[in-house]
Amino acid sequence: MYNKKLPIGIFIILLFLNFTSTAQLRTLKGSKLSVEHLDRFIKKQMDSLGLPGLSFALINKGKVVYHRSLGVSDIVTKKKVDVNSLFEAASLSKPLFSYFVLKLVDQQVLNLDTPLYRYLPYADIAKDECYKLITARMVLSHTSGFPNWRYFDKRDENRYKYGELYIKFTPGTQFSYSGEGYFYLAKVVAHLNHLTLQTLDPYFQAEAAKPLQLKNSWFSGNAYITTHKVKGHVDGKLSGKPWPTAFPEEDSTGFEPAGGLHTEAIDYSTFLIALMNDKGLSKKSNEELFREQVQLDKSTPHYLVNGDTAWGLGIAIRPVSYGVIYEHGGNNGDAQSGFKINKANKNGYVFFTNCDKGVVFNKNIGALLGN
């Protein structure tokens, strides 16, 4: 009942706060979860794991129902994380880039099954004619045969020099997670639009970000990122790592599709909600994105660690007792992230951290919200 002693504005605010504090959230399965429970769980995780900062959002029925920006962006300056703080998305870059590519497929800029060399020959791998089999579909489903990164993956030193790109198997025949494939595909997309990797991000903004109403998601550097980007941490200390680079000559001016996205939980949730609502893509492209493109061998880390059994176009597929979870994780070392969505009931979550403990956090929050 309305207390006549309180001004109506204050009464409404108190009523709202009381409602949100007791509101029922839902897990990916649809089970009830209180705001207080989730708040306590996240605080305990941040304390026990030593997470400096966190951007987290929970989605229920296609809407963000819970959002937190917590901790500090830098353990030295103690600058607080807020709603404007930007995190490295790491490999959560890949699903958004895949969406961008499918938008271009819908516009007939490129075809999923046309060999990429027909659009742009790739001098880095021209010595191996096998590369002429690689298509955009293979890149997005990680069946290109490329290593993850030529500079970091173990290689046969008797056959390949350090930094030399190589193909591990006949493209299209196996699953092998690869950022190299995404890099090649980004070069193709830029070339087809008479752009370079230094000028591709504005095109992404126009064709994908703006239609999705993403306001804080970029693949290339700008002044806003410089001002609002959180610092990375490893073992509880500032890592001092520069802009994430997969190649020695790479810098913040380049469009890095596999791990260079900078964003935060609200903006990325907008993208995930669009996916769950089949928004922005043709019916055919949307179906291809979520369809099993390749089944994973049970010896792969993605199966052993995450339980993923297949891969779509830019997204992992994991069957659970109550349906199917679509997910992706990200790991840039000092910046880790993850999301899970249940397309059937439009529930999910996404988070970004600025440290090396995000993988463990993803496992723990996934156990709470995913089971």
C-alpha positions in Angstrom: 0.0 0.0 0.0 1.2 3.5 -0.8 2.7 5.3 2.2 1.3 8.9 2.1 4.3 10.2 4.0 6.6 9.3 1.1 6.7 11.4 -2.1 5.3 9.4 -5.0 8.7 9.4 -6.9 10.6 7.9 -4.0 7.9 5.4 -3.4 8.1 4.2 -7.0 11.9 3.9 -6.7 11.6 1.8 -3.5 9.0 -0.3 -5.1 11.2 -1.0 -8.1 14.2 -1.8 -5.9 12.2 -4.2 -3.9 10.9 -5.9 -7.0 14.4 -6.3 -8.6 15.9 -7.6 -5.4 13.3 -10.5 -5.2 12.8 -11.0 -8.9 13.2 -14.6 -10.2 15.9 -15.2 -12.8 16.0 -18.3 -14.9 18.9 -20.7 -15.7 19.5 -22.0 -19.3 17.3 -24.9 -18.4 14.5 -22.6 -17.1 15.0 -23.3 -13.4 14.4 -20.4 -11.0 17.3 -18.5 -9.5 17.1 -15.4 -7.3 19.1 -12.2 -7.9 20.6 -12.6 -4.4 21.8 -16.1 -5.1 23.5 -15.0 -8.4 25.0 -11.9 -6.7 26.5 -14.0 -3.9 27.8 -16.6 -6.3 29.5 -14.1 -8.6 31.0 -12.2 -5.6 32.4 -15.5 -4.2 33.8 -16.4 -7.6 35.5 -13.1 -8.0 37.0 -13.3 -4.5 38.1 -16.9 -4.7 39.5 -16.7 -8.2 40.9 -13.3 -7.9 39.1 -11.8 -10.9 40.1 -8.1 -11.1 37.1 -7.1 -13.3 34.0 -8.7 -14.8 31.3 -7.7 -17.3 28.4 -10.2 -17.0 24.9 -10.4 -18.4 22.1 -13.0 -18.0 19.5 -13.3 -20.7 16.0 -14.7 -20.1 13.3 -15.0 -22.8 15.4 -12.9 -25.2 16.0 -10.0 -22.8 18.8 -9.0 -20.5 17.4 -9.4 -17.0 20.6 -9.2 -15.0 23.8 -7.2 -15.7 26.8 -6.5 -13.6 30.0 -4.4 -14.2 32.3 -5.3 -11.3 35.8 -4.9 -10.0 38.7 -2.9 -11.3 40.1 -2.4 -14.8 43.6 -2.1 -13.3 44.8 -3.5 -10.0 47.4 -0.8 -9.7 45.3 2.3 -10.3 42.2 0.6 -8.9 40.1 2.3 -11.6 36.6 0.8 -11.4 35.0 -1.2 -14.1 31.7 0.4 -15.2 29.2 0.1 -18.0 31.5 1.8 -20.4 34.5 -0.5 -19.8 35.6 -2.5 -22.8 37.1 -6.0 -22.6 39.0 -8.1 -25.1 36.4 -10.6 -26.4 39.2 -13.0 -27.4 37.6 -15.8 -29.4 34.1 -14.5 -28.8 35.2 -12.4 -31.8 34.6 -15.4 -34.1 30.8 -15.8 -33.8 30.2 -12.1 -34.5 32.6 -12.2 -37.5 30.8 -15.3 -38.7 27.5 -13.4 -38.5 29.1 -10.6 -40.5 30.3 -13.1 -43.2 26.8 -14.6 -43.4 25.3 -11.1 -43.9 27.6 -10.8 -46.9 26.6 -14.3 -48.1 23.0 -13.1 -48.0 24.1 -10.1 -50.1 25.8 -12.4 -52.6 29.1 -10.7 -51.9 30.6 -14.2 -51.5 29.5 -17.8 -51.4 30.1 -20.2 -48.6 31.3 -23.0 -50.9 33.4 -21.1 -53.4 37.1 -21.8 -52.8 38.6 -18.7 -51.3 41.6 -18.6 -53.6 39.2 -17.7 -56.5 38.5 -14.5 -54.6 42.0 -13.9 -53.3 45.0 -16.1 -53.8 47.0 -16.5 -50.6 50.7 -16.2 -51.0 51.4 -17.4 -47.5 50.2 -20.9 -48.4 50.5 -20.9 -52.2 53.2 -23.6 -52.1 50.5 -26.1 -51.1 47.9 -26.6 -53.8 45.7 -28.2 -51.3 44.8 -24.8 -49.9 42.7 -24.2 -53.1 40.0 -26.5 -51.5 39.4 -24.1 -48.6 36.0 -22.4 -48.5 34.3 -19.9 -46.1 32.2 -22.8 -44.8 35.4 -24.7 -43.9 36.9 -21.6 -42.2 33.8 -20.9 -40.1 33.4 -24.6 -39.1 37.2 -25.0 -38.4 37.8 -27.6 -41.1 40.3 -25.6 -43.2 43.3 -27.7 -42.1 45.2 -24.7 -40.9 46.9 -24.6 -37.5 45.3 -22.3 -34.9 48.3 -19.9 -35.2 51.4 -20.5 -37.2 53.6 -18.7 -34.6 52.3 -20.5 -31.5 51.2 -24.1 -32.5 53.6 -27.0 -32.3 54.9 -27.9 -35.8 57.1 -30.4 -37.6 60.4 -28.4 -37.4 61.9 -30.7 -40.1 59.2 -29.6 -42.6 58.1 -26.1 -41.5 60.1 -23.1 -40.5 59.0 -20.9 -37.6 56.2 -18.6 -38.8 55.5 -20.6 -41.9 51.9 -21.3 -42.6 51.0 -25.0 -43.3 48.0 -27.3 -43.7 47.6 -30.2 -41.4 45.1 -32.3 -43.4 43.0 -32.2 -46.5 40.6 -29.3 -46.0 37.1 -30.2 -45.3 37.9 -33.7 -43.8 38.5 -33.0 -40.1 37.9 -30.5 -37.3 40.8 -28.5 -36.1 40.3 -25.1 -34.4 42.0 -22.4 -36.3 42.3 -18.6 -36.1 44.5 -18.6 -39.2 41.4 -19.5 -41.3 39.5 -16.6 -40.0 42.4 -14.3 -40.8 42.5 -15.4 -44.4 38.7 -15.0 -44.7 38.9 -11.5 -43.3 41.5 -10.7 -46.0 39.1 -12.1 -48.6 36.1 -10.0 -47.3 38.3 -6.9 -47.4 39.5 -7.6 -50.9 36.0 -8.2 -52.2 35.0 -4.8 -51.0 38.1 -3.0 -52.2 39.3 -2.5 -48.6 42.2 -3.6 -46.4 42.4 -5.0 -42.9 43.1 -1.4 -41.8 39.8 -0.1 -43.4 37.5 -3.1 -42.9 36.0 -2.2 -39.5 33.9 0.7 -40.7 32.4 -1.7 -43.2 31.6 -4.2 -40.4 30.0 -1.3 -38.5 27.7 -0.4 -41.4 26.8 -3.9 -42.4 26.5 -5.7 -39.1 27.0 -3.6 -36.0 24.6 -0.8 -36.9 21.7 -3.0 -38.0 22.1 -5.0 -34.8 22.3 -1.7 -32.8 25.7 -2.6 -31.4 27.3 0.5 -30.0 30.4 -0.8 -28.2 31.9 -3.5 -30.5 34.9 -2.9 -32.7 37.5 -5.2 -34.4 40.0 -2.3 -34.9 41.4 0.3 -32.6 40.0 3.7 -32.0 40.2 6.5 -29.4 37.2 5.2 -27.4 38.8 1.8 -26.9 42.0 3.4 -25.8 40.2 5.4 -23.2 37.9 2.7 -21.9 39.8 -0.6 -22.3 40.5 -2.6 -19.2 44.0 -3.9 -18.5 44.9 -7.6 -18.7 46.2 -9.6 -15.7 48.1 -12.8 -15.3 48.7 -14.5 -11.9 47.3 -11.4 -10.1 49.6 -9.0 -11.8 49.3 -6.6 -14.8 50.5 -8.5 -17.8 51.7 -5.5 -19.8 50.7 -7.2 -23.0 50.0 -4.9 -25.9 47.0 -5.1 -28.2 46.3 -8.8 -28.9 48.4 -9.9 -31.8 48.5 -13.2 -33.7 51.3 -12.0 -36.0 54.5 -10.1 -35.1 53.7 -7.2 -37.5 50.1 -6.9 -36.4 48.9 -3.8 -34.4 45.7 -2.2 -33.3 44.9 -0.7 -36.7 44.2 -4.2 -38.2 40.9 -6.0 -38.2 41.5 -9.2 -36.2 38.5 -11.5 -36.7 39.6 -14.3 -34.5 40.4 -12.5 -31.3 40.5 -8.8 -31.7 37.0 -7.7 -30.9 36.6 -5.2 -28.0 33.1 -5.1 -26.4 31.2 -5.6 -23.1 28.3 -7.8 -21.9 25.3 -5.7 -22.8 26.4 -5.1 -26.4 27.4 -8.8 -26.9 24.0 -9.8 -25.4 22.3 -7.7 -28.0 24.1 -9.9 -30.6 23.2 -13.1 -28.9 19.5 -12.1 -28.6 19.5 -11.4 -32.3 20.9 -14.9 -33.0 18.2 -16.4 -30.8 15.5 -14.4 -32.5 16.8 -15.3 -36.0 17.3 -11.6 -36.6 19.3 -10.1 -39.5 20.1 -13.1 -41.5 18.1 -15.0 -44.2 16.3 -18.1 -43.0 18.9 -20.2 -44.9 21.9 -18.5 -43.4 20.5 -18.6 -39.9 19.9 -22.4 -40.3 23.4 -22.9 -41.6 24.9 -21.0 -38.6 23.2 -23.4 -36.1 23.4 -26.6 -38.2 26.0 -29.3 -37.4 28.7 -28.6 -40.1 31.1 -31.1 -38.6 31.0 -33.6 -35.8 33.9 -33.5 -33.3 36.1 -36.4 -32.5 35.8 -37.5 -28.9 39.5 -37.0 -28.4 39.3 -33.2 -29.1 39.7 -30.8 -26.1 36.4 -29.2 -27.1 34.6 -32.5 -26.5 36.7 -33.7 -23.5 36.6 -30.3 -21.6 33.3 -28.7 -22.8 31.2 -31.6 -24.0 30.8 -30.0 -27.5 29.9 -32.7 -30.1 29.7 -30.6 -33.2 30.4 -27.2 -34.7 28.2 -24.9 -36.7 29.3 -21.7 -38.5 31.3 -19.9 -35.8 29.6 -21.6 -32.8 30.0 -24.8 -30.8 27.1 -27.2 -30.3 26.6 -29.2 -27.1 23.6 -31.5 -26.4 22.3 -31.5 -22.8 19.5 -33.3 -21.1 17.0 -30.5 -21.8 18.0 -29.7 -25.4 20.9 -28.1 -27.1 23.4 -25.4 -25.9 25.2 -23.2 -28.3 28.4 -21.8 -26.9 31.9 -20.3 -27.4 34.8 -19.5 -25.1 37.6 -17.0 -25.5 41.2 -17.0 -24.2 43.7 -14.3 -25.0 45.7 -15.3 -21.9 45.2 -12.2 -19.8 41.6 -11.8 -21.1 39.1 -14.6 -21.0 35.4 -14.8 -21.9 32.5 -17.1 -22.6 28.8 -17.5 -23.5 26.1 -20.1 -23.6 22.7 -19.8 -25.1 19.6 -22.0 -25.2 17.9 -21.0 -28.4 14.7 -23.0 -27.6 13.8 -20.8 -24.5 16.0 -17.8 -25.4 18.0 -18.0 -22.1 21.7 -17.5 -21.9 24.6 -15.7 -20.4 27.9 -13.9 -21.5 30.8 -12.6 -19.6 34.2 -11.0 -20.1 37.1 -10.9 -17.6 40.5 -9.1 -17.7 42.6 -11.9 -16.4 43.6 -15.6 -16.8 40.9 -17.0 -14.5 38.0 -16.7 -16.9 38.1 -20.2 -18.1 37.6 -21.5 -14.5 34.9 -18.9 -14.0 33.1 -20.1 -17.1 33.2 -23.7 -15.8 31.8 -22.6 -12.5 29.1 -20.2 -13.7 28.2 -22.8 -16.4 27.6 -25.4 -13.7 25.2 -23.0 -12.0 23.4 -21.6 -15.0 23.9 -24.4 -17.5 22.9 -27.5 -15.7 
